[in-house]
Amino acid sequence: MSLKNAIAPIQAWLLSQGRCVGCSMPLSGAKKRKGKKEDVFVCKCKRVYVKNNKTGKYRRALLTEV
């Protein structure tokens, strides 16, 4: 079993709880940039996340969205 297969479910659970996968800080306390369809959050550990305004789900930002 590779390390990625062990860590991926934990990271998915943290994102479903609205927490950073690096430092587990709540993303509600992160710096926020508003958008029409999606809001961009930057955590204190510099990881960037995107929150879909329709579904309310978080995901890691792509390099093109940073």
C-alpha positions in Angstrom: 0.0 0.0 0.0 1.5 3.3 -1.0 1.7 6.3 1.2 -0.6 8.3 -1.2 -3.4 5.7 -0.8 -3.1 6.0 3.0 -3.2 9.8 3.1 -5.8 10.6 0.5 -8.8 9.5 2.6 -7.6 11.6 5.6 -7.2 14.7 3.3 -10.6 14.1 1.8 -12.1 13.9 5.3 -10.4 17.2 6.4 -11.7 19.0 3.3 -15.2 17.7 3.9 -14.9 19.2 7.4 -13.8 22.6 5.9 -10.2 22.2 7.3 -6.8 22.7 5.7 -5.0 19.4 4.8 -1.7 20.7 5.9 -2.3 22.4 9.3 -5.9 21.4 9.9 -6.9 25.0 10.6 -10.6 25.8 9.8 -10.8 27.4 6.3 -13.4 29.8 7.6 -10.6 31.7 9.3 -8.4 31.8 6.2 -7.9 34.8 3.9 -10.8 35.0 1.4 -11.2 36.3 -2.1 -14.7 36.4 -3.4 -15.7 35.2 -6.9 -18.9 34.7 -8.8 -19.0 30.9 -8.9 -16.2 30.1 -6.4 -14.4 31.7 -3.5 -10.6 31.3 -3.0 -9.1 30.8 0.4 -5.5 31.0 1.4 -4.5 29.3 4.6 -1.9 30.5 7.0 0.4 27.7 5.8 0.0 29.1 2.2 -2.1 26.3 0.8 -4.8 27.6 -1.6 -8.4 26.2 -1.7 -11.5 26.9 -3.7 -15.0 26.7 -2.3 -17.9 26.2 -4.7 -20.7 28.6 -3.8 -23.4 26.2 -5.0 -22.4 23.1 -3.2 -20.3 24.6 -0.4 -17.5 22.0 -0.9 -13.8 22.8 -0.7 -11.0 21.5 -3.0 -7.4 22.3 -3.5 -6.8 25.0 -6.1 -5.2 24.2 -9.5 -2.1 26.1 -10.5 -4.1 28.1 -13.0 -6.4 29.3 -10.2 -3.6 30.6 -7.9 
